[in-house]
Amino acid sequence: MSDTSYRVRVTKDHLVFSAAHFITFNGNICERLHGHNWRVAVEVTGGLDENRYVFDFIALRDATQAIVNELDHRMLLPTGHPTISVTVDDEREEVEARFETRRWVFPKEDCIILPVPNTTAEEIAHWIATRLVDDVIKKHRHELKSIRVDVEENFGQWAQCELSLD
Ligand SMILES: Nc1nc2c(c(=O)[nH]1)N=C([C@H](O)[C@H](O)COP(=O)(O)OP(=O)(O)OP(=O)(O)O)CN2
């Protein structure tokens, strides 16, 4: 049995999105709304295809860029949060978020509503990994082992999410 393994990694200066969020932590502490320049890197492991690629860098880069572009210049809001409620008003084209006595209202077009329990770097990395699986990995013909998405929220503060593809 071979102990050779392969991985490709994509990270670019333009794989960065500027977006606002607020999270809760330690129970009921809710941050103020603030923004980050979130940097994204993606790794895929697996066997080699007929090109001797694990995965085409260009396809991985472009799929990641498309997701990054969706998130850029947006307000990130969670739908699965236990105490932050997020309500979309289609008639007014607004999104309302509430936490205890606090209330925020945003233009709907400025928001990205994510099915996550908290917009932490870890959960955003998980959401991006899931999107990449749906957008490109599932369409791939040869066997891949894992995908890992790294999200940097602030300089040197990275979260990673790895999904097994077996
Ligand atoms: N493991 C994680 N830890 C923390 C996360 C996270 O997503 N995963 N998130 C936060 C907060 O969002 C916090 O706002 C991080 O922002 P940051 O700018 O790094 O926080 P600072 O208060 O240090 O800001 P400075 O501008 O650097 O002073 C916390 N932890």
The ligand as an SDF file (V2000), in Angstrom:
LIG
                    3D

 30 31  0  0  0  0  0  0  0  0999 V2000
  -12.1390   30.8760   17.8720 N   0  0  0  0  0  0  0  0  0  0  0  0
  -12.7080   32.0820   17.6960 C   0  0  0  0  0  0  0  0  0  0  0  0
  -12.4650   33.0480   18.5890 N   0  0  0  0  0  0  0  0  0  0  0  0
  -13.0250   34.2690   18.4180 C   0  0  0  0  0  0  0  0  0  0  0  0
  -13.8510   34.5230   17.3060 C   0  0  0  0  0  0  0  0  0  0  0  0
  -14.0800   33.4730   16.3810 C   0  0  0  0  0  0  0  0  0  0  0  0
  -14.7950   33.6430   15.3630 O   0  0  0  0  0  0  0  0  0  0  0  0
  -13.4990   32.2820   16.6130 N   0  0  0  0  0  0  0  0  0  0  0  0
  -14.3890   35.7510   17.1570 N   0  0  0  0  0  0  0  0  0  0  0  0
  -14.1860   36.7320   18.0110 C   0  0  0  0  0  0  0  0  0  0  0  0
  -14.8190   38.0500   17.7750 C   0  0  0  0  0  0  0  0  0  0  0  0
  -15.5570   38.1170   16.5470 O   0  0  0  0  0  0  0  0  0  0  0  0
  -13.8820   39.2430   17.8570 C   0  0  0  0  0  0  0  0  0  0  0  0
  -14.5490   40.4030   17.4110 O   0  0  0  0  0  0  0  0  0  0  0  0
  -12.6430   39.0640   17.0550 C   0  0  0  0  0  0  0  0  0  0  0  0
  -12.2600   40.2680   16.5390 O   0  0  0  0  0  0  0  0  0  0  0  0
  -10.8220   40.9320   16.7800 P   0  0  0  0  0  0  0  0  0  0  0  0
  -10.8330   42.1400   15.9500 O   0  0  0  0  0  0  0  0  0  0  0  0
   -9.7460   39.9430   16.5250 O   0  0  0  0  0  0  0  0  0  0  0  0
  -10.8870   41.2260   18.3180 O   0  0  0  0  0  0  0  0  0  0  0  0
  -10.0770   42.2340   19.1540 P   0  0  0  0  0  0  0  0  0  0  0  0
  -10.9690   42.6660   20.2420 O   0  0  0  0  0  0  0  0  0  0  0  0
   -8.7810   41.6390   19.5630 O   0  0  0  0  0  0  0  0  0  0  0  0
   -9.8330   43.4470   18.1350 O   0  0  0  0  0  0  0  0  0  0  0  0
   -8.5680   44.3130   17.8250 P   0  0  0  0  0  0  0  0  0  0  0  0
   -9.0400   45.2020   16.7160 O   0  0  0  0  0  0  0  0  0  0  0  0
   -7.4530   43.4040   17.4000 O   0  0  0  0  0  0  0  0  0  0  0  0
   -8.2890   45.0230   19.0960 O   0  0  0  0  0  0  0  0  0  0  0  0
  -13.3930   36.5490   19.2150 C   0  0  0  0  0  0  0  0  0  0  0  0
  -12.8030   35.2350   19.3230 N   0  0  0  0  0  0  0  0  0  0  0  0
  1  2  1  0
  2  3  2  0
  2  8  1  0
  3  4  1  0
  4  5  2  0
  4 30  1  0
  5  6  1  0
  5  9  1  0
  6  7  2  0
  6  8  1  0
  9 10  2  0
 10 11  1  0
 10 29  1  0
 11 12  1  0
 11 13  1  0
 13 14  1  0
 13 15  1  0
 15 16  1  0
 16 17  1  0
 17 18  2  0
 17 19  1  0
 17 20  1  0
 20 21  1  0
 21 22  2  0
 21 23  1  0
 21 24  1  0
 24 25  1  0
 25 26  2  0
 25 27  1  0
 25 28  1  0
 29 30  1  0
M  END
$$$$
